[in-house]
């Protein structure tokens, strides 16, 4: 099975590494040119969305600390 790791970086992007594909809403593939590590923008300031271009520096604060989500809501 393919393995993908996503790291939430403090004050920054989502680092995606491993075996992955990225598609748009229509299912079209982004050309990643063989990259096995990319960064996805979380701040909305990148000129290269959905990819991070470093525009967040000094403009985005988030202390990335892992936590447990609440239990899933049951559907009746």
PyMOL Python script that loads the backbone (N, CA, C, O; Angstrom):
from pymol import cmd

cmd.read_pdbstr("""\
ATOM      1  N   UNK A   1       0.850  -1.195   0.000  1.00  0.00           N
ATOM      2  CA  UNK A   1       0.000   0.000   0.000  1.00  0.00           C
ATOM      3  C   UNK A   1       0.881   1.239   0.000  1.00  0.00           C
ATOM      4  O   UNK A   1       1.899   1.281   0.691  1.00  0.00           O
ATOM      5  N   UNK A   2       0.497   2.239  -0.766  1.00  0.00           N
ATOM      6  CA  UNK A   2       1.244   3.491  -0.841  1.00  0.00           C
ATOM      7  C   UNK A   2       1.164   4.239   0.478  1.00  0.00           C
ATOM      8  O   UNK A   2       0.174   4.150   1.204  1.00  0.00           O
ATOM      9  N   UNK A   3       2.210   4.967   0.771  1.00  0.00           N
ATOM     10  CA  UNK A   3       2.261   5.705   2.027  1.00  0.00           C
ATOM     11  C   UNK A   3       2.403   7.194   1.747  1.00  0.00           C
ATOM     12  O   UNK A   3       3.260   7.616   0.971  1.00  0.00           O
ATOM     13  N   UNK A   4       1.552   7.980   2.392  1.00  0.00           N
ATOM     14  CA  UNK A   4       1.608   9.429   2.281  1.00  0.00           C
ATOM     15  C   UNK A   4       1.629  10.003   3.691  1.00  0.00           C
ATOM     16  O   UNK A   4       0.859   9.581   4.554  1.00  0.00           O
ATOM     17  N   UNK A   5       2.505  10.955   3.914  1.00  0.00           N
ATOM     18  CA  UNK A   5       2.597  11.617   5.212  1.00  0.00           C
ATOM     19  C   UNK A   5       2.321  13.102   4.989  1.00  0.00           C
ATOM     20  O   UNK A   5       2.894  13.724   4.094  1.00  0.00           O
ATOM     21  N   UNK A   6       1.431  13.665   5.818  1.00  0.00           N
ATOM     22  CA  UNK A   6       1.127  15.092   5.778  1.00  0.00           C
ATOM     23  C   UNK A   6       1.537  15.676   7.120  1.00  0.00           C
ATOM     24  O   UNK A   6       1.063  15.241   8.170  1.00  0.00           O
ATOM     25  N   UNK A   7       2.420  16.663   7.077  1.00  0.00           N
ATOM     26  CA  UNK A   7       2.898  17.324   8.290  1.00  0.00           C
ATOM     27  C   UNK A   7       2.344  18.742   8.326  1.00  0.00           C
ATOM     28  O   UNK A   7       2.558  19.520   7.396  1.00  0.00           O
ATOM     29  N   UNK A   8       1.626  19.081   9.409  1.00  0.00           N
ATOM     30  CA  UNK A   8       1.109  20.428   9.603  1.00  0.00           C
ATOM     31  C   UNK A   8       2.227  21.232  10.252  1.00  0.00           C
ATOM     32  O   UNK A   8       2.614  20.965  11.389  1.00  0.00           O
ATOM     33  N   UNK A   9       2.742  22.217   9.525  1.00  0.00           N
ATOM     34  CA  UNK A   9       3.871  22.992  10.012  1.00  0.00           C
ATOM     35  C   UNK A   9       3.370  24.234  10.753  1.00  0.00           C
ATOM     36  O   UNK A   9       2.469  24.929  10.283  1.00  0.00           O
ATOM     37  N   UNK A  10       3.962  24.502  11.909  1.00  0.00           N
ATOM     38  CA  UNK A  10       3.606  25.711  12.651  1.00  0.00           C
ATOM     39  C   UNK A  10       3.879  26.930  11.787  1.00  0.00           C
ATOM     40  O   UNK A  10       4.920  27.020  11.137  1.00  0.00           O
ATOM     41  N   UNK A  11       2.946  27.860  11.781  1.00  0.00           N
ATOM     42  CA  UNK A  11       3.073  29.115  11.038  1.00  0.00           C
ATOM     43  C   UNK A  11       3.369  28.895   9.557  1.00  0.00           C
ATOM     44  O   UNK A  11       4.032  29.718   8.926  1.00  0.00           O
ATOM     45  N   UNK A  12       2.883  27.797   9.008  1.00  0.00           N
ATOM     46  CA  UNK A  12       3.214  27.527   7.614  1.00  0.00           C
ATOM     47  C   UNK A  12       2.295  26.557   6.922  1.00  0.00           C
ATOM     48  O   UNK A  12       1.108  26.451   7.234  1.00  0.00           O
ATOM     49  N   UNK A  13       2.869  25.859   5.984  1.00  0.00           N
ATOM     50  CA  UNK A  13       2.138  25.031   5.040  1.00  0.00           C
ATOM     51  C   UNK A  13       1.866  23.618   5.546  1.00  0.00           C
ATOM     52  O   UNK A  13       2.239  23.250   6.660  1.00  0.00           O
ATOM     53  N   UNK A  14       1.206  22.843   4.693  1.00  0.00           N
ATOM     54  CA  UNK A  14       1.056  21.409   4.890  1.00  0.00           C
ATOM     55  C   UNK A  14       2.107  20.742   4.012  1.00  0.00           C
ATOM     56  O   UNK A  14       2.066  20.872   2.789  1.00  0.00           O
ATOM     57  N   UNK A  15       3.034  20.040   4.617  1.00  0.00           N
ATOM     58  CA  UNK A  15       4.072  19.324   3.871  1.00  0.00           C
ATOM     59  C   UNK A  15       3.544  17.940   3.539  1.00  0.00           C
ATOM     60  O   UNK A  15       3.186  17.177   4.437  1.00  0.00           O
ATOM     61  N   UNK A  16       3.491  17.610   2.252  1.00  0.00           N
ATOM     62  CA  UNK A  16       2.987  16.322   1.783  1.00  0.00           C
ATOM     63  C   UNK A  16       4.167  15.564   1.193  1.00  0.00           C
ATOM     64  O   UNK A  16       4.877  16.072   0.325  1.00  0.00           O
ATOM     65  N   UNK A  17       4.365  14.338   1.676  1.00  0.00           N
ATOM     66  CA  UNK A  17       5.477  13.549   1.155  1.00  0.00           C
ATOM     67  C   UNK A  17       5.073  12.094   1.008  1.00  0.00           C
ATOM     68  O   UNK A  17       4.243  11.580   1.758  1.00  0.00           O
ATOM     69  N   UNK A  18       5.672  11.448   0.034  1.00  0.00           N
ATOM     70  CA  UNK A  18       5.380  10.043  -0.215  1.00  0.00           C
ATOM     71  C   UNK A  18       4.808   9.845  -1.598  1.00  0.00           C
ATOM     72  O   UNK A  18       5.217  10.506  -2.552  1.00  0.00           O
ATOM     73  N   UNK A  19       3.862   8.936  -1.702  1.00  0.00           N
ATOM     74  CA  UNK A  19       3.216   8.596  -2.962  1.00  0.00           C
ATOM     75  C   UNK A  19       1.837   9.249  -2.971  1.00  0.00           C
ATOM     76  O   UNK A  19       0.955   8.845  -2.212  1.00  0.00           O
ATOM     77  N   UNK A  20       1.646  10.247  -3.819  1.00  0.00           N
ATOM     78  CA  UNK A  20       0.373  10.980  -3.830  1.00  0.00           C
ATOM     79  C   UNK A  20       0.126  11.575  -5.206  1.00  0.00           C
ATOM     80  O   UNK A  20       1.039  11.703  -6.021  1.00  0.00           O
ATOM     81  N   UNK A  21      -1.124  11.935  -5.444  1.00  0.00           N
ATOM     82  CA  UNK A  21      -1.547  12.678  -6.624  1.00  0.00           C
ATOM     83  C   UNK A  21      -2.379  13.846  -6.132  1.00  0.00           C
ATOM     84  O   UNK A  21      -3.020  13.761  -5.085  1.00  0.00           O
ATOM     85  N   UNK A  22      -2.372  14.930  -6.882  1.00  0.00           N
ATOM     86  CA  UNK A  22      -3.203  16.090  -6.557  1.00  0.00           C
ATOM     87  C   UNK A  22      -4.022  16.411  -7.791  1.00  0.00           C
ATOM     88  O   UNK A  22      -3.487  16.555  -8.890  1.00  0.00           O
ATOM     89  N   UNK A  23      -5.341  16.521  -7.594  1.00  0.00           N
ATOM     90  CA  UNK A  23      -6.249  16.817  -8.697  1.00  0.00           C
ATOM     91  C   UNK A  23      -7.108  18.025  -8.357  1.00  0.00           C
ATOM     92  O   UNK A  23      -7.319  18.340  -7.185  1.00  0.00           O
ATOM     93  N   UNK A  24      -7.606  18.705  -9.397  1.00  0.00           N
ATOM     94  CA  UNK A  24      -8.521  19.822  -9.185  1.00  0.00           C
ATOM     95  C   UNK A  24      -9.949  19.297  -9.064  1.00  0.00           C
ATOM     96  O   UNK A  24     -10.166  18.086  -9.083  1.00  0.00           O
ATOM     97  N   UNK A  25     -10.914  20.192  -8.941  1.00  0.00           N
ATOM     98  CA  UNK A  25     -12.312  19.811  -8.744  1.00  0.00           C
ATOM     99  C   UNK A  25     -12.885  19.003  -9.910  1.00  0.00           C
ATOM    100  O   UNK A  25     -13.870  18.284  -9.744  1.00  0.00           O
ATOM    101  N   UNK A  26     -12.269  19.121 -11.083  1.00  0.00           N
ATOM    102  CA  UNK A  26     -12.743  18.388 -12.254  1.00  0.00           C
ATOM    103  C   UNK A  26     -11.994  17.079 -12.450  1.00  0.00           C
ATOM    104  O   UNK A  26     -12.249  16.356 -13.413  1.00  0.00           O
ATOM    105  N   UNK A  27     -11.076  16.771 -11.548  1.00  0.00           N
ATOM    106  CA  UNK A  27     -10.316  15.535 -11.643  1.00  0.00           C
ATOM    107  C   UNK A  27      -9.058  15.632 -12.480  1.00  0.00           C
ATOM    108  O   UNK A  27      -8.413  14.616 -12.740  1.00  0.00           O
ATOM    109  N   UNK A  28      -8.691  16.845 -12.913  1.00  0.00           N
ATOM    110  CA  UNK A  28      -7.471  17.049 -13.689  1.00  0.00           C
ATOM    111  C   UNK A  28      -6.261  17.020 -12.768  1.00  0.00           C
ATOM    112  O   UNK A  28      -6.275  17.612 -11.689  1.00  0.00           O
ATOM    113  N   UNK A  29      -5.215  16.329 -13.201  1.00  0.00           N
ATOM    114  CA  UNK A  29      -4.010  16.189 -12.393  1.00  0.00           C
ATOM    115  C   UNK A  29      -3.105  17.414 -12.498  1.00  0.00           C
ATOM    116  O   UNK A  29      -2.895  17.952 -13.585  1.00  0.00           O
ATOM    117  N   UNK A  30      -2.571  17.846 -11.352  1.00  0.00           N
ATOM    118  CA  UNK A  30      -1.504  18.841 -11.343  1.00  0.00           C
ATOM    119  C   UNK A  30      -0.219  18.128 -11.742  1.00  0.00           C
ATOM    120  O   UNK A  30       0.052  17.027 -11.262  1.00  0.00           O
ATOM    121  N   UNK A  31       0.575  18.743 -12.617  1.00  0.00           N
ATOM    122  CA  UNK A  31       1.852  18.167 -13.029  1.00  0.00           C
ATOM    123  C   UNK A  31       2.902  18.427 -11.964  1.00  0.00           C
ATOM    124  O   UNK A  31       3.398  19.547 -11.846  1.00  0.00           O
ATOM    125  N   UNK A  32       3.241  17.427 -11.202  1.00  0.00           N
ATOM    126  CA  UNK A  32       4.178  17.584 -10.087  1.00  0.00           C
ATOM    127  C   UNK A  32       5.626  17.334 -10.501  1.00  0.00           C
ATOM    128  O   UNK A  32       6.533  17.460  -9.678  1.00  0.00           O
ATOM    129  N   UNK A  33       5.851  16.983 -11.757  1.00  0.00           N
ATOM    130  CA  UNK A  33       7.190  16.816 -12.317  1.00  0.00           C
ATOM    131  C   UNK A  33       8.080  15.909 -11.472  1.00  0.00           C
ATOM    132  O   UNK A  33       9.262  16.194 -11.274  1.00  0.00           O
ATOM    133  N   UNK A  34       7.506  14.822 -10.980  1.00  0.00           N
ATOM    134  CA  UNK A  34       8.271  13.826 -10.249  1.00  0.00           C
ATOM    135  C   UNK A  34       8.543  14.137  -8.789  1.00  0.00           C
ATOM    136  O   UNK A  34       9.257  13.389  -8.122  1.00  0.00           O
ATOM    137  N   UNK A  35       7.986  15.228  -8.284  1.00  0.00           N
ATOM    138  CA  UNK A  35       8.225  15.587  -6.878  1.00  0.00           C
ATOM    139  C   UNK A  35       7.590  14.569  -5.948  1.00  0.00           C
ATOM    140  O   UNK A  35       6.479  14.099  -6.193  1.00  0.00           O
ATOM    141  N   UNK A  36       8.301  14.231  -4.879  1.00  0.00           N
ATOM    142  CA  UNK A  36       7.789  13.344  -3.838  1.00  0.00           C
ATOM    143  C   UNK A  36       7.523  14.099  -2.550  1.00  0.00           C
ATOM    144  O   UNK A  36       7.029  13.526  -1.579  1.00  0.00           O
ATOM    145  N   UNK A  37       7.853  15.394  -2.539  1.00  0.00           N
ATOM    146  CA  UNK A  37       7.573  16.285  -1.410  1.00  0.00           C
ATOM    147  C   UNK A  37       7.093  17.611  -1.984  1.00  0.00           C
ATOM    148  O   UNK A  37       7.748  18.199  -2.844  1.00  0.00           O
ATOM    149  N   UNK A  38       5.944  18.075  -1.499  1.00  0.00           N
ATOM    150  CA  UNK A  38       5.434  19.395  -1.881  1.00  0.00           C
ATOM    151  C   UNK A  38       4.842  20.048  -0.633  1.00  0.00           C
ATOM    152  O   UNK A  38       4.620  19.383   0.378  1.00  0.00           O
ATOM    153  N   UNK A  39       4.590  21.345  -0.712  1.00  0.00           N
ATOM    154  CA  UNK A  39       3.945  22.071   0.379  1.00  0.00           C
ATOM    155  C   UNK A  39       2.666  22.711  -0.143  1.00  0.00           C
ATOM    156  O   UNK A  39       2.664  23.360  -1.189  1.00  0.00           O
ATOM    157  N   UNK A  40       1.579  22.521   0.598  1.00  0.00           N
ATOM    158  CA  UNK A  40       0.274  23.079   0.254  1.00  0.00           C
ATOM    159  C   UNK A  40       0.028  24.316   1.109  1.00  0.00           C
ATOM    160  O   UNK A  40       0.262  24.300   2.317  1.00  0.00           O
ATOM    161  N   UNK A  41      -0.446  25.392   0.474  1.00  0.00           N
ATOM    162  CA  UNK A  41      -0.723  26.655   1.157  1.00  0.00           C
ATOM    163  C   UNK A  41      -1.894  26.499   2.130  1.00  0.00           C
ATOM    164  O   UNK A  41      -2.914  25.894   1.800  1.00  0.00           O
ATOM    165  N   UNK A  42      -1.731  27.054   3.333  1.00  0.00           N
ATOM    166  CA  UNK A  42      -2.836  27.107   4.304  1.00  0.00           C
ATOM    167  C   UNK A  42      -3.279  28.532   4.571  1.00  0.00           C
ATOM    168  O   UNK A  42      -4.382  28.748   5.073  1.00  0.00           O
ATOM    169  N   UNK A  43      -2.442  29.513   4.246  1.00  0.00           N
ATOM    170  CA  UNK A  43      -2.731  30.898   4.630  1.00  0.00           C
ATOM    171  C   UNK A  43      -3.569  31.650   3.598  1.00  0.00           C
ATOM    172  O   UNK A  43      -4.198  32.655   3.930  1.00  0.00           O
ATOM    173  N   UNK A  44      -3.586  31.180   2.356  1.00  0.00           N
ATOM    174  CA  UNK A  44      -4.338  31.847   1.298  1.00  0.00           C
ATOM    175  C   UNK A  44      -3.582  32.969   0.619  1.00  0.00           C
ATOM    176  O   UNK A  44      -4.140  33.624  -0.262  1.00  0.00           O
ATOM    177  N   UNK A  45      -2.326  33.223   0.994  1.00  0.00           N
ATOM    178  CA  UNK A  45      -1.558  34.333   0.428  1.00  0.00           C
ATOM    179  C   UNK A  45      -0.697  33.942  -0.762  1.00  0.00           C
ATOM    180  O   UNK A  45      -0.198  34.819  -1.467  1.00  0.00           O
ATOM    181  N   UNK A  46      -0.508  32.653  -1.004  1.00  0.00           N
ATOM    182  CA  UNK A  46       0.376  32.194  -2.076  1.00  0.00           C
ATOM    183  C   UNK A  46      -0.123  32.648  -3.442  1.00  0.00           C
ATOM    184  O   UNK A  46      -1.326  32.642  -3.704  1.00  0.00           O
ATOM    185  N   UNK A  47       0.799  33.039  -4.306  1.00  0.00           N
ATOM    186  CA  UNK A  47       0.475  33.359  -5.691  1.00  0.00           C
ATOM    187  C   UNK A  47       0.501  32.097  -6.548  1.00  0.00           C
ATOM    188  O   UNK A  47       0.235  32.149  -7.749  1.00  0.00           O
ATOM    189  N   UNK A  48       0.825  30.964  -5.926  1.00  0.00           N
ATOM    190  CA  UNK A  48       0.982  29.691  -6.619  1.00  0.00           C
ATOM    191  C   UNK A  48       0.038  28.639  -6.037  1.00  0.00           C
ATOM    192  O   UNK A  48       0.378  27.456  -5.995  1.00  0.00           O
ATOM    193  N   UNK A  49      -1.164  29.071  -5.583  1.00  0.00           N
ATOM    194  CA  UNK A  49      -2.111  28.142  -4.964  1.00  0.00           C
ATOM    195  C   UNK A  49      -2.427  26.990  -5.894  1.00  0.00           C
ATOM    196  O   UNK A  49      -2.549  27.216  -7.098  1.00  0.00           O
ATOM    197  N   UNK A  50      -2.563  25.794  -5.417  1.00  0.00           N
ATOM    198  CA  UNK A  50      -2.666  25.402  -4.025  1.00  0.00           C
ATOM    199  C   UNK A  50      -1.317  25.198  -3.346  1.00  0.00           C
ATOM    200  O   UNK A  50      -1.261  24.781  -2.189  1.00  0.00           O
ATOM    201  N   UNK A  51      -0.236  25.485  -4.055  1.00  0.00           N
ATOM    202  CA  UNK A  51       1.091  25.241  -3.512  1.00  0.00           C
ATOM    203  C   UNK A  51       1.608  26.447  -2.745  1.00  0.00           C
ATOM    204  O   UNK A  51       1.272  27.587  -3.066  1.00  0.00           O
ATOM    205  N   UNK A  52       2.414  26.195  -1.746  1.00  0.00           N
ATOM    206  CA  UNK A  52       2.988  27.246  -0.907  1.00  0.00           C
ATOM    207  C   UNK A  52       4.160  27.910  -1.629  1.00  0.00           C
ATOM    208  O   UNK A  52       4.992  27.231  -2.230  1.00  0.00           O
ATOM    209  N   UNK A  53       4.219  29.242  -1.564  1.00  0.00           N
ATOM    210  CA  UNK A  53       5.360  29.957  -2.121  1.00  0.00           C
ATOM    211  C   UNK A  53       6.100  30.769  -1.056  1.00  0.00           C
ATOM    212  O   UNK A  53       6.961  31.586  -1.382  1.00  0.00           O
ATOM    213  N   UNK A  54       5.760  30.541   0.226  1.00  0.00           N
ATOM    214  CA  UNK A  54       6.437  31.231   1.323  1.00  0.00           C
ATOM    215  C   UNK A  54       5.831  32.574   1.691  1.00  0.00           C
ATOM    216  O   UNK A  54       6.356  33.257   2.569  1.00  0.00           O
ATOM    217  N   UNK A  55       4.733  32.975   1.041  1.00  0.00           N
ATOM    218  CA  UNK A  55       4.112  34.276   1.318  1.00  0.00           C
ATOM    219  C   UNK A  55       3.595  34.407   2.737  1.00  0.00           C
ATOM    220  O   UNK A  55       3.367  35.524   3.202  1.00  0.00           O
ATOM    221  N   UNK A  56       3.402  33.292   3.443  1.00  0.00           N
ATOM    222  CA  UNK A  56       2.858  33.297   4.801  1.00  0.00           C
ATOM    223  C   UNK A  56       3.824  33.884   5.823  1.00  0.00           C
ATOM    224  O   UNK A  56       3.395  34.323   6.890  1.00  0.00           O
ATOM    225  N   UNK A  57       5.096  33.898   5.522  1.00  0.00           N
ATOM    226  CA  UNK A  57       6.104  34.310   6.508  1.00  0.00           C
ATOM    227  C   UNK A  57       5.775  35.683   7.096  1.00  0.00           C
ATOM    228  O   UNK A  57       5.735  36.687   6.385  1.00  0.00           O
ATOM    229  N   UNK A  58       5.541  35.701   8.405  1.00  0.00           N
ATOM    230  CA  UNK A  58       5.210  36.926   9.108  1.00  0.00           C
ATOM    231  C   UNK A  58       3.752  37.326   9.029  1.00  0.00           C
ATOM    232  O   UNK A  58       3.365  38.349   9.594  1.00  0.00           O
ATOM    233  N   UNK A  59       2.926  36.539   8.336  1.00  0.00           N
ATOM    234  CA  UNK A  59       1.517  36.899   8.131  1.00  0.00           C
ATOM    235  C   UNK A  59       0.543  35.804   8.535  1.00  0.00           C
ATOM    236  O   UNK A  59      -0.663  35.948   8.335  1.00  0.00           O
ATOM    237  N   UNK A  60       1.042  34.721   9.096  1.00  0.00           N
ATOM    238  CA  UNK A  60       0.177  33.583   9.398  1.00  0.00           C
ATOM    239  C   UNK A  60       0.686  32.918  10.659  1.00  0.00           C
ATOM    240  O   UNK A  60       1.845  32.506  10.728  1.00  0.00           O
ATOM    241  N   UNK A  61      -0.179  32.812  11.656  1.00  0.00           N
ATOM    242  CA  UNK A  61       0.233  32.195  12.912  1.00  0.00           C
ATOM    243  C   UNK A  61      -0.670  31.024  13.250  1.00  0.00           C
ATOM    244  O   UNK A  61      -1.893  31.153  13.311  1.00  0.00           O
ATOM    245  N   UNK A  62      -0.049  29.895  13.464  1.00  0.00           N
ATOM    246  CA  UNK A  62      -0.765  28.707  13.915  1.00  0.00           C
ATOM    247  C   UNK A  62       0.247  27.781  14.554  1.00  0.00           C
ATOM    248  O   UNK A  62       1.200  27.356  13.901  1.00  0.00           O
ATOM    249  N   UNK A  63       0.053  27.466  15.814  1.00  0.00           N
ATOM    250  CA  UNK A  63       0.935  26.562  16.542  1.00  0.00           C
ATOM    251  C   UNK A  63       0.435  25.147  16.324  1.00  0.00           C
ATOM    252  O   UNK A  63      -0.528  24.723  16.962  1.00  0.00           O
ATOM    253  N   UNK A  64       1.071  24.422  15.439  1.00  0.00           N
ATOM    254  CA  UNK A  64       0.615  23.085  15.059  1.00  0.00           C
ATOM    255  C   UNK A  64       0.912  22.070  16.158  1.00  0.00           C
ATOM    256  O   UNK A  64       2.053  21.643  16.333  1.00  0.00           O
ATOM    257  N   UNK A  65      -0.112  21.697  16.881  1.00  0.00           N
ATOM    258  CA  UNK A  65      -0.027  20.679  17.938  1.00  0.00           C
ATOM    259  C   UNK A  65      -1.123  19.657  17.684  1.00  0.00           C
ATOM    260  O   UNK A  65      -2.286  20.020  17.510  1.00  0.00           O
ATOM    261  N   UNK A  66      -0.759  18.388  17.664  1.00  0.00           N
ATOM    262  CA  UNK A  66      -1.732  17.327  17.397  1.00  0.00           C
ATOM    263  C   UNK A  66      -2.766  17.224  18.516  1.00  0.00           C
ATOM    264  O   UNK A  66      -2.466  17.478  19.683  1.00  0.00           O
ATOM    265  N   UNK A  67      -3.976  16.849  18.142  1.00  0.00           N
ATOM    266  CA  UNK A  67      -5.062  16.634  19.109  1.00  0.00           C
ATOM    267  C   UNK A  67      -6.015  15.610  18.526  1.00  0.00           C
ATOM    268  O   UNK A  67      -5.959  15.312  17.333  1.00  0.00           O
ATOM    269  N   UNK A  68      -6.889  15.070  19.364  1.00  0.00           N
ATOM    270  CA  UNK A  68      -7.877  14.110  18.930  1.00  0.00           C
ATOM    271  C   UNK A  68      -9.176  14.814  18.552  1.00  0.00           C
ATOM    272  O   UNK A  68      -9.649  15.695  19.271  1.00  0.00           O
ATOM    273  N   UNK A  69      -9.737  14.424  17.436  1.00  0.00           N
ATOM    274  CA  UNK A  69     -11.044  14.962  17.040  1.00  0.00           C
ATOM    275  C   UNK A  69     -12.110  14.356  17.953  1.00  0.00           C
ATOM    276  O   UNK A  69     -11.911  13.275  18.507  1.00  0.00           O
ATOM    277  N   UNK A  70     -13.243  15.048  18.110  1.00  0.00           N
ATOM    278  CA  UNK A  70     -14.333  14.445  18.886  1.00  0.00           C
ATOM    279  C   UNK A  70     -14.889  13.251  18.117  1.00  0.00           C
ATOM    280  O   UNK A  70     -14.671  13.132  16.912  1.00  0.00           O
ATOM    281  N   UNK A  71     -15.609  12.364  18.811  1.00  0.00           N
ATOM    282  CA  UNK A  71     -16.182  11.205  18.128  1.00  0.00           C
ATOM    283  C   UNK A  71     -17.062  11.631  16.960  1.00  0.00           C
ATOM    284  O   UNK A  71     -17.683  12.694  16.985  1.00  0.00           O
ATOM    285  N   UNK A  72     -17.106  10.786  15.939  1.00  0.00           N
ATOM    286  CA  UNK A  72     -17.956  11.069  14.787  1.00  0.00           C
ATOM    287  C   UNK A  72     -19.415  11.055  15.200  1.00  0.00           C
ATOM    288  O   UNK A  72     -19.818  10.256  16.046  1.00  0.00           O
ATOM    289  N   UNK A  73     -20.195  11.924  14.615  1.00  0.00           N
ATOM    290  CA  UNK A  73     -21.624  11.947  14.878  1.00  0.00           C
ATOM    291  C   UNK A  73     -22.270  10.769  14.173  1.00  0.00           C
ATOM    292  O   UNK A  73     -21.940  10.460  13.028  1.00  0.00           O
ATOM    293  N   UNK A  74     -23.190  10.115  14.864  1.00  0.00           N
ATOM    294  CA  UNK A  74     -23.874   8.977  14.244  1.00  0.00           C
ATOM    295  C   UNK A  74     -25.002   9.502  13.368  1.00  0.00           C
ATOM    296  O   UNK A  74     -25.658  10.494  13.685  1.00  0.00           O
ATOM    297  N   UNK A  75     -25.208   8.799  12.252  1.00  0.00           N
ATOM    298  CA  UNK A  75     -26.285   9.149  11.333  1.00  0.00           C
ATOM    299  C   UNK A  75     -27.421   8.184  11.568  1.00  0.00           C
ATOM    300  O   UNK A  75     -27.260   6.971  11.431  1.00  0.00           O
ATOM    301  N   UNK A  76     -28.582   8.728  11.926  1.00  0.00           N
ATOM    302  CA  UNK A  76     -29.751   7.881  12.209  1.00  0.00           C
ATOM    303  C   UNK A  76     -30.692   7.833  11.054  1.00  0.00           C
ATOM    304  O   UNK A  76     -31.724   7.167  11.126  1.00  0.00           O
TER     305      UNK A  76
END
""", "prot")
cmd.dss("prot")
cmd.show_as("cartoon", "prot")
cmd.util.cbc("prot")
cmd.orient("prot")
